[in-house]
Amino acid sequence: MIPASFDYEVAESVDHALELLRTKEDPKLIAGGHSLLPLMKLRLARPGTLVDIGRLGDLRGVRDAGDHLAIGGLTRHHDLNTDALARQHCPLIAYAAGLVGDPQVRHRGTIGGSLAHGDPASDLPTICLVLDAVIVARGPGGERTIDASGFFNGFFDTALAEDEIITEVRVPKTGSAGWSYLKFRQRALDWATVGVAAVVGSSHGSIQGAKVAFTNMGQTPLRAAAVEAALDGAPRDAVAQAAQKADEGTDPPSDTWATGDFRRHLARVLTGRAVEEALSR
């Protein structure tokens, strides 16, 4: 289908983009466009003006910021996947970026766009949640930070205001902790039917500081609180039992890809595998 008519503006800076958001009729930001353009073609989104921020080079790249990595909001998935700093200090996010969509999507899509879209079936929101990332947003009132745990409000609904731009994502370095991200999908380029991210430490034979999060098990990406509590201080042979708690507190959808019950089953199976894989790293 063909989108409804719209005006098109290219932002020359973040300040220019914010001005365009303030002055143009029904504006919408676009960077990679892989989430927005399909909605426009279906007439589910009808912005009056597209504000293109995809050429703002100062919002791209990964830098070492001490105890965390600062990832520019317009860093493309491919660039994050291949970045040396990301692979060294937070390999989980580099690995997951390489699983997003297909090569065309990874060369155009951005981490900021993925987070702002707020799709619970998307990979990087789950990764940012399990890593306790901080999202930096800039708007007319200046800059503010939003913890990933408070960023996702509901289905395609985030804490980002309509006149704000994600400028940076701050991701803690994972150090010696093991990690894993497993997802079940029917085809290589499909959204995850269910995905499980895990970051796990161990000390003297017991599990320490386990963090587990789900993709596509509810209206937002979710932390697996029951699994994390069951693993804290437990011996390694407790993983299988803890994984049986994976679907507690979730509300998985039923759709053409899977029933909610099947997703619950997948969550339990993938959680056990992801935690075991993380412990083996």
C-alpha positions as CSV (number, residue, x, y, z in Angstrom):
1,M,0.0,0.0,0.0
2,I,1.0,3.6,-0.4
3,P,1.3,5.9,2.7
4,A,-0.8,9.0,3.2
5,S,0.9,12.2,2.1
6,F,3.4,13.8,4.4
7,D,6.0,16.5,4.5
8,Y,9.7,15.6,4.9
9,E,12.4,17.5,6.8
10,V,16.1,16.6,7.3
11,A,17.4,17.5,10.7
12,E,20.9,19.1,10.7
13,S,21.4,18.7,14.5
14,V,19.7,17.5,17.6
15,D,18.6,21.1,18.3
16,H,17.2,21.4,14.8
17,A,15.3,18.2,15.2
18,L,13.8,19.3,18.4
19,E,12.7,22.6,16.7
20,L,11.1,20.7,13.9
21,L,9.3,18.5,16.4
22,R,8.0,21.7,18.1
23,T,7.0,23.6,15.0
24,K,5.8,21.1,12.4
25,E,2.3,19.6,12.1
26,D,2.0,16.1,13.6
27,P,5.7,15.3,13.3
28,K,7.3,11.9,13.7
29,L,11.0,11.0,13.9
30,I,12.5,8.6,11.4
31,A,16.0,7.1,11.5
32,G,16.2,3.6,10.0
33,G,12.4,3.5,9.3
34,H,12.0,-0.2,9.5
35,S,9.3,0.0,12.1
36,L,7.6,3.3,11.1
37,L,7.4,2.8,7.3
38,P,5.4,-0.5,7.4
39,L,2.9,1.2,9.7
40,M,2.6,4.1,7.3
41,K,2.0,1.8,4.3
42,L,-0.8,0.2,6.2
43,R,-2.2,3.7,7.1
44,L,-1.9,2.7,10.8
45,A,0.4,5.7,11.2
46,R,-0.2,9.0,9.3
47,P,2.3,11.6,10.4
48,G,2.0,15.0,9.0
49,T,5.8,15.5,8.8
50,L,8.7,13.0,8.9
51,V,11.7,14.5,10.7
52,D,14.8,12.5,9.4
53,I,17.5,12.3,12.1
54,G,19.4,9.5,10.4
55,R,22.2,11.7,9.3
56,L,23.2,13.0,12.7
57,G,26.6,11.4,13.0
58,D,27.3,12.7,16.5
59,L,24.6,10.3,17.8
60,R,26.4,7.2,16.4
61,G,29.1,5.0,17.8
62,V,30.2,3.4,21.1
63,R,32.6,5.0,23.6
64,D,34.1,3.8,26.8
65,A,32.7,5.8,29.7
66,G,34.4,4.1,32.7
67,D,32.0,1.6,34.3
68,H,29.7,1.6,31.3
69,L,29.5,1.9,27.5
70,A,27.9,5.0,26.0
71,I,26.1,3.9,22.8
72,G,24.8,6.7,20.5
73,G,21.1,6.5,19.9
74,L,21.6,6.3,16.1
75,T,24.1,3.5,16.3
76,R,23.0,0.9,13.7
77,H,22.6,-2.7,14.7
78,H,25.4,-3.8,12.4
79,D,27.8,-1.3,13.8
80,L,26.9,-2.3,17.4
81,N,27.3,-6.0,16.5
82,T,30.8,-5.4,15.0
83,D,32.1,-2.8,17.5
84,A,35.3,-3.8,19.3
85,L,34.4,-2.0,22.6
86,A,30.9,-3.6,22.7
87,R,32.3,-7.1,22.0
88,Q,35.0,-6.7,24.7
89,H,33.0,-5.1,27.5
90,C,29.3,-6.0,26.8
91,P,29.3,-9.0,24.4
92,L,25.7,-9.7,25.1
93,I,24.4,-6.5,23.4
94,A,26.8,-6.9,20.5
95,Y,25.7,-10.5,19.9
96,A,22.0,-9.6,20.2
97,A,22.3,-6.8,17.7
98,G,23.6,-9.3,15.2
99,L,20.3,-11.3,15.5
100,V,18.0,-8.4,14.7
101,G,16.0,-9.0,11.4
102,D,18.1,-9.5,8.3
103,P,21.2,-7.7,6.9
104,Q,19.2,-4.9,5.4
105,V,17.5,-4.2,8.7
106,R,20.7,-4.4,10.6
107,H,22.4,-1.9,8.3
108,R,19.6,0.7,8.7
109,G,17.9,0.1,12.0
110,T,19.2,1.9,15.1
111,I,19.2,1.0,18.8
112,G,17.4,4.2,19.7
113,G,14.7,3.5,17.2
114,S,14.2,0.0,18.5
115,L,13.8,1.2,22.1
116,A,11.5,4.1,21.2
117,H,9.3,1.8,19.2
118,G,8.7,-0.3,22.3
119,D,7.8,-3.6,20.6
120,P,7.8,-6.4,23.2
121,A,8.8,-8.8,20.5
122,S,12.0,-6.8,19.7
123,D,15.4,-8.0,20.9
124,L,17.3,-4.9,22.1
125,P,14.6,-3.7,24.6
126,T,15.0,-7.1,26.4
127,I,18.8,-6.8,26.3
128,C,18.7,-3.3,27.8
129,L,16.3,-4.4,30.5
130,V,18.4,-7.4,31.6
131,L,21.6,-5.2,31.6
132,D,19.9,-2.4,33.7
133,A,20.7,0.1,31.0
134,V,20.0,3.8,31.2
135,I,18.3,5.6,28.3
136,V,19.3,9.3,27.8
137,A,16.6,11.4,26.2
138,R,16.8,15.0,25.2
139,G,13.8,17.3,24.8
140,P,12.8,21.0,25.1
141,G,13.4,20.9,28.8
142,G,16.9,19.5,28.4
143,E,18.4,16.1,29.0
144,R,17.0,13.4,31.3
145,T,17.9,9.8,32.1
146,I,15.4,6.9,32.3
147,D,16.2,3.5,33.7
148,A,15.3,0.7,31.4
149,S,13.2,-0.8,34.2
150,G,10.9,2.2,34.0
151,F,11.1,2.9,30.3
152,F,8.6,0.4,28.9
153,N,5.1,1.3,30.0
154,G,2.9,-1.0,27.8
155,F,2.3,-2.4,24.4
156,F,4.3,0.0,22.0
157,D,4.2,2.5,24.8
158,T,7.3,4.0,26.4
159,A,8.3,6.8,28.8
160,L,9.7,8.8,25.9
161,A,7.8,12.0,25.3
162,E,6.7,12.8,21.7
163,D,9.1,15.8,21.6
164,E,12.1,13.9,22.9
165,I,15.0,12.1,21.2
166,I,17.0,9.2,22.5
167,T,20.6,10.5,22.3
168,E,22.4,7.8,24.2
169,V,22.1,4.4,25.8
170,R,24.3,3.7,28.8
171,V,25.0,0.0,29.2
172,P,27.0,-1.3,32.3
173,K,30.1,-3.4,31.5
174,T,29.4,-7.0,32.3
175,G,32.9,-7.9,33.4
176,S,33.4,-11.6,34.1
177,A,29.7,-12.4,34.2
178,G,28.5,-15.0,31.8
179,W,25.7,-14.2,29.3
180,S,23.3,-15.7,26.8
181,Y,20.5,-14.7,24.6
182,L,18.4,-17.4,23.1
183,K,15.3,-17.0,21.0
184,F,12.9,-19.3,19.2
185,R,11.6,-18.1,15.8
186,Q,10.2,-19.9,12.8
187,R,12.5,-18.2,10.2
188,A,15.8,-16.4,10.6
189,L,14.4,-12.9,10.0
190,D,11.2,-13.3,12.2
191,W,10.5,-11.6,15.4
192,A,11.1,-13.8,18.4
193,T,8.3,-16.1,19.4
194,V,10.0,-16.1,22.7
195,G,13.4,-14.8,23.7
196,V,15.4,-15.2,26.9
197,A,18.4,-13.1,28.0
198,A,20.5,-14.0,30.9
199,V,23.5,-12.5,32.7
200,V,24.9,-14.7,35.4
201,G,27.8,-14.7,37.9
202,S,29.1,-17.5,40.0
203,S,31.3,-17.7,43.1
204,H,32.5,-20.8,45.0
205,G,30.1,-23.0,43.2
206,S,27.0,-20.9,43.7
207,I,25.1,-18.6,41.4
208,Q,25.4,-14.9,42.1
209,G,23.6,-11.9,40.7
210,A,21.6,-13.7,38.1
211,K,19.5,-11.5,35.8
212,V,17.0,-12.9,33.4
213,A,14.6,-11.1,31.0
214,F,12.0,-12.2,28.4
215,T,11.1,-11.1,24.9
216,N,7.5,-11.5,23.8
217,M,6.1,-12.8,27.1
218,G,3.8,-9.8,27.8
219,Q,2.9,-6.3,26.9
220,T,6.6,-5.2,27.5
221,P,9.9,-6.9,27.9
222,L,9.9,-8.5,31.3
223,R,12.3,-9.4,34.0
224,A,12.0,-13.0,35.4
225,A,11.8,-12.0,39.0
226,A,10.8,-15.5,40.3
227,V,13.7,-17.1,38.4
228,E,16.2,-14.6,39.6
229,A,15.1,-15.1,43.2
230,A,15.3,-18.9,42.9
231,L,18.8,-18.7,41.5
232,D,20.3,-16.2,43.9
233,G,22.9,-18.1,46.0
234,A,21.7,-21.5,44.7
235,P,24.1,-24.2,43.5
236,R,24.5,-24.8,39.8
237,D,22.3,-27.9,39.8
238,A,19.3,-25.7,40.8
239,V,19.0,-24.2,37.3
240,A,16.4,-26.7,36.0
241,Q,14.1,-26.2,39.0
242,A,14.4,-22.4,38.9
243,A,13.6,-22.5,35.1
244,Q,10.2,-24.0,35.9
245,K,9.3,-20.6,37.5
246,A,10.0,-18.8,34.2
247,D,6.4,-18.1,33.3
248,E,5.4,-16.7,36.7
249,G,4.2,-13.1,36.4
250,T,4.0,-13.2,32.5
251,D,1.1,-12.7,30.2
252,P,2.2,-14.1,26.8
253,P,0.0,-13.4,23.8
254,S,-1.7,-16.0,21.6
255,D,-1.3,-15.2,17.9
256,T,-0.7,-16.9,14.5
257,W,2.8,-17.9,15.6
258,A,2.1,-19.5,19.0
259,T,-0.4,-19.9,21.8
260,G,0.2,-18.4,25.1
261,D,0.6,-21.8,26.7
262,F,3.2,-22.7,24.1
263,R,5.1,-19.5,24.9
264,R,5.0,-20.4,28.6
265,H,6.6,-23.8,27.7
266,L,9.2,-22.1,25.5
267,A,10.1,-19.7,28.3
268,R,10.8,-22.5,30.8
269,V,12.9,-24.4,28.3
270,L,14.8,-21.5,27.0
271,T,15.5,-20.1,30.5
272,G,17.1,-23.3,31.6
273,R,19.3,-23.4,28.4
274,A,20.2,-19.7,28.6
275,V,21.3,-19.8,32.3
276,E,23.3,-22.9,31.6
277,E,25.0,-21.3,28.6
278,A,25.7,-18.2,30.6
279,L,27.3,-20.2,33.4
280,S,29.5,-22.1,30.9
281,R,31.1,-18.9,29.6
